[in-house]
Amino acid sequence: MKLFIDTANLADIETALCMGVRGVTTNPSLLAKEPKSNYAKHMMEIVKLCKKYGDSCSLSVEVFSNDEKEIVRQAKEFVNEIKYKNLAIKIPIGFEGQNNLSVIKELAQSGIQVNATACMTALQLLLSAEAGARYVSLFYNRLRDSAKESGKNVLITNKVVRENDFDPNVVLSEARTLLESYPEVEIIAGSIRTPLDVKEAGLAGAHIVTASLAIIKQSLAHFKTDHAVEQFLNDFKTWTS
């Protein structure tokens, strides 16, 4: 499993890349938290950081339209302006019932890497891969939330989904099986809220987990680690005194 940072904050990105994190994912909501700037200019600042810490760092940036023609236009514009070989354009799998698979296919056939995002089911991940996406992103905790928000019992009664389809770990495990014929496609688990989510998503089958810097730092913490280091230092201090 690889670890990416999910942010548009330049300081957080540099800190994460210094730690060995191997990619960056962004979206319009994350960018809206930063000081106002030109979108492409801000992305190019992220690219500078990616290049500074190696030539294999992945960067995913998202379009901000639900019109198919405008999505294609924006995607091509981003590629031309940002000019980064490891750039992937995030395309939502659908918006209010809209099917963006044709957009994903068109961009993929033109040589643009696509990160199909906002996926909630194993079949959405599979269909995105079939359309040509390089990355397919499952919204891990938003899927959990949907069990309460979308009338789960009605859906199950109509045999649209099973109860397990609201468990992101089950969906990731099933998606890995379904995507065995697409070895070049990587599954990303996003919408991560705790270090436990990071571990469980990876164990369930995510090739990549993308999380905030705060969660990445929390994943490093353990009280016994602090205790052990403090003991080593105190023992050495005693020996040298």
C-alpha positions in Angstrom: 0.0 0.0 0.0 1.1 3.5 -0.8 0.3 6.6 1.2 -0.8 9.9 -0.4 -1.6 13.2 1.3 -5.0 14.7 0.7 -4.7 18.5 0.8 -4.0 21.6 -1.2 -1.9 23.2 1.5 1.7 23.7 0.3 3.3 23.6 3.7 1.5 20.3 4.6 2.4 18.8 1.2 6.1 19.6 1.7 6.1 18.1 5.2 4.4 15.0 3.9 6.8 14.6 0.9 9.7 15.0 3.3 8.3 12.1 5.3 8.3 9.9 2.2 4.6 10.2 1.2 4.4 9.3 -2.5 1.5 11.4 -3.9 -0.9 14.2 -3.5 -4.6 14.4 -4.1 -6.6 17.6 -4.1 -10.2 18.7 -4.8 -12.1 22.0 -5.0 -13.2 21.9 -1.4 -9.6 21.5 -0.2 -8.4 24.3 -2.4 -11.2 26.6 -1.1 -9.5 26.4 2.3 -6.3 28.0 0.9 -5.7 31.7 0.2 -7.4 32.8 -3.1 -5.2 32.3 -6.1 -5.2 31.1 -9.8 -6.1 27.4 -9.8 -3.4 26.4 -12.3 -0.8 28.5 -10.6 -1.5 26.9 -7.3 -1.3 23.4 -8.9 2.0 24.3 -10.4 3.4 25.2 -7.0 2.4 21.7 -5.9 4.2 20.3 -8.9 7.4 22.1 -7.9 7.2 20.4 -4.5 6.6 17.0 -6.2 9.6 17.4 -8.5 11.7 18.6 -5.5 11.2 15.2 -3.7 11.5 12.9 -6.7 10.2 12.3 -10.2 7.6 9.6 -9.4 5.2 11.6 -7.1 1.6 11.4 -8.3 -0.7 14.4 -8.3 -4.4 14.3 -8.8 -6.3 17.5 -9.5 -10.1 17.8 -9.9 -12.3 19.5 -12.5 -15.0 21.9 -11.2 -17.9 21.4 -13.6 -20.7 18.9 -14.1 -21.0 19.6 -17.9 -19.4 16.9 -20.0 -17.9 19.2 -22.6 -16.6 21.6 -19.9 -15.1 18.7 -18.0 -13.1 17.6 -21.1 -12.1 21.2 -21.8 -10.9 21.8 -18.2 -9.0 18.5 -18.1 -7.1 19.3 -21.3 -6.4 22.8 -20.1 -5.0 21.5 -16.8 -2.7 19.1 -18.6 -1.5 21.8 -21.0 -0.9 24.4 -18.2 0.5 22.2 -15.5 2.7 20.1 -17.7 3.5 17.3 -15.2 4.0 13.7 -16.3 2.5 12.2 -13.2 -0.7 14.3 -13.3 -4.1 12.7 -13.1 -7.3 14.5 -13.6 -10.0 13.7 -11.1 -13.4 13.1 -12.7 -16.4 12.3 -10.5 -18.1 9.0 -11.6 -21.4 10.8 -11.8 -23.3 13.9 -10.6 -27.0 13.8 -9.8 -27.4 10.7 -12.0 -25.0 11.9 -14.7 -22.8 9.2 -16.2 -19.2 10.5 -16.8 -17.8 7.2 -18.1 -17.8 8.5 -21.6 -15.8 11.5 -20.5 -13.3 9.2 -18.7 -13.0 7.1 -21.8 -12.5 10.1 -24.1 -9.8 11.5 -21.8 -8.0 8.2 -21.4 -8.0 7.6 -25.1 -6.4 11.0 -25.6 -3.5 9.9 -23.3 -4.7 11.8 -20.1 -4.5 9.9 -16.8 -7.8 9.9 -15.1 -8.6 9.5 -11.4 -12.3 8.4 -11.2 -13.5 9.8 -8.0 -16.6 9.9 -5.7 -17.1 6.1 -6.1 -19.2 4.3 -3.5 -19.5 0.8 -5.0 -17.3 -1.9 -6.3 -19.1 -1.8 -9.6 -18.5 1.9 -10.0 -14.8 1.2 -9.4 -14.9 -1.6 -12.0 -16.8 0.4 -14.6 -14.4 3.3 -14.2 -11.4 1.0 -14.8 -13.2 -0.4 -17.9 -13.6 3.1 -19.2 -9.9 3.7 -18.9 -9.3 5.3 -15.5 -5.7 5.0 -14.1 -6.9 5.4 -10.5 -10.3 4.7 -9.1 -11.2 6.3 -5.8 -13.6 5.0 -3.1 -14.9 7.5 -0.6 -14.3 5.3 2.4 -16.1 7.1 5.3 -18.7 8.8 3.1 -19.8 5.3 2.1 -20.2 4.4 5.8 -22.2 7.6 6.3 -24.5 6.7 3.4 -26.0 3.8 5.3 -27.8 6.3 7.5 -28.4 9.0 4.9 -29.9 7.2 2.0 -32.7 4.9 3.3 -30.7 1.7 3.5 -33.6 -0.5 4.3 -35.5 0.6 1.2 -32.5 -0.1 -1.0 -32.0 -3.5 0.4 -35.7 -4.4 0.1 -35.5 -3.5 -3.6 -32.4 -5.7 -3.9 -30.4 -2.7 -5.2 -27.6 -3.3 -2.6 -26.8 -5.6 0.3 -26.1 -4.4 3.8 -22.5 -5.2 3.3 -22.3 -2.7 0.4 -22.2 0.0 3.0 -19.0 -1.4 4.5 -16.0 0.1 2.8 -13.8 -2.8 3.7 -16.1 -5.2 2.0 -16.3 -3.0 -1.1 -12.5 -2.7 -1.3 -12.0 -6.4 -1.0 -14.6 -7.1 -3.7 -13.2 -4.4 -5.9 -9.7 -6.0 -5.7 -11.1 -9.2 -7.0 -13.2 -7.5 -9.7 -10.2 -5.5 -10.9 -7.8 -8.4 -11.2 -8.0 -8.0 -15.0 -6.8 -4.4 -14.7 -3.3 -4.7 -13.1 -2.4 -1.1 -14.2 -5.4 0.4 -12.3 -4.8 1.4 -8.6 -7.6 1.7 -6.1 -7.4 4.8 -3.8 -9.3 5.0 -0.5 -10.1 8.6 0.3 -12.4 10.2 2.9 -10.2 8.9 5.7 -10.8 10.1 9.2 -8.6 8.1 11.6 -5.3 6.1 11.5 -7.4 3.0 11.9 -9.1 3.8 8.6 -5.7 4.0 7.0 -4.7 0.5 8.2 -8.1 -1.1 7.6 -8.4 0.3 4.1 -5.0 -1.0 3.2 -5.6 -4.4 4.6 -9.0 -4.6 2.8 -7.3 -4.0 -0.6 -6.7 -0.3 -1.3 -3.5 0.1 -3.3 -3.3 3.7 -2.1 -4.7 5.5 1.0 -4.9 9.3 0.9 -5.2 11.2 4.1 -4.6 14.5 5.7 -1.3 15.4 7.3 -2.9 15.4 10.8 -4.0 11.7 10.3 -0.6 10.8 8.9 1.1 12.3 12.0 -1.4 10.5 14.3 -0.4 7.2 12.6 3.1 7.7 13.9 2.1 8.2 17.5 2.2 5.5 20.3 2.8 6.2 24.0 5.2 3.3 24.3 7.3 4.6 21.6 7.7 7.9 23.5 8.4 5.9 26.7 11.0 3.8 25.1 12.9 6.7 23.5 12.8 8.7 26.8 14.2 5.7 28.6 17.0 5.2 26.1 18.0 8.9 26.5 17.8 8.8 30.3 19.8 5.6 30.5 22.5 7.1 28.3 22.5 10.3 30.3 23.1 8.3 33.5 25.9 6.3 31.9 27.8 9.5 30.7 27.3 11.5 33.9 
